[in-house]
Amino acid sequence: MTIRAAVPRLGLLLALAALVAWASVHRAFPDPSSLQHQMQSMGPWAPLAFIALFAVATVVFLPGALFGLAGGALFGPLWGTLWNLAGAMLGATLAFLAARYIAGDWVAGRAGGRLKALLDGIDAEGWRFVAFVRLVPLFPFNLLNYALGLTRIRLDHYILASLLAMVPGTIAYTWLGYAGSEVAAGNPTAVRNLLLALGLLALVAFLPRVIRRLRAARFGRRQMKRSSEFEL
C-alpha cells in the first residue's frame, strides 16, 4: 500500500478512534425529558436529527436499544419504528464501510475463532447468513456491523438482509418505548400497549430458537441427501 493510499485510511481510523474514545467518556444517555425537549424544538427537522444521532451512536458503540426505546417514546409506534430503523441501518452501514475500507483485507487475512467462523459462513451462505446472525445474537449488534464489514459480502446484500432481519426487533423496542411513554402519561390504553410490547419482545426472543431449529433441520436434510447420493 502506498503512502498516498494509506493517509485517508489512517485519517478515518483516527477519527473513528476519537469518536469511540469520546463516547466511552460520555456514555451517559441523555435525559429523556431533555432529549424530548430538544427534538420538539427542532420542529420538522427532529426526525433527521434523531436518525443522525442514532447512526453516530451505533458507530461509536452506544447501546442502540436505548435509542430504540426513545424513538418509540418520541415519535410513536409507526414513525418511531421508521426513524429507529433508518438510524440503526445508517449507523450499521457506516460501520460496515469503515471496517471494510480501513482494515478489511488485513483482518480477513488474520481472522481466527468466532470471526473466522463468521467469514466462512458468509462465504458459504451470503446474505442468508447475515440475516441469521442478525436474528441470532452471536455478536453484539454494534460489533457485528464492523465484523460483517470484514467479509466479502456485497454492500447491497448486506443492507437488504440486515434491514429485513432488524425489522422485528425494531418494532418490539419501539412499541415498548411508546408503551412506556403512555404509562408515564397515564393514558387509559397504556396497559394494552404495554402488554402488546411485551408480547412482541417475547416473540423476538423466541425467534432465534426457531431459526436454529430450522437451520439444524435443513442441515440434517442436506446430510441425508449426500449420504443417499453416496450410496447410489
PyMOL commands that set and color helices and strands:
alter all, ss='L'
color gray80, all
select helices_A, chain A and resi 3-25+32-41+43-59+64-108+113-125+127-135+141-149+155-185+190-231
alter helices_A, ss='H'
color red, helices_A
deselect
rebuild
show_as cartoon
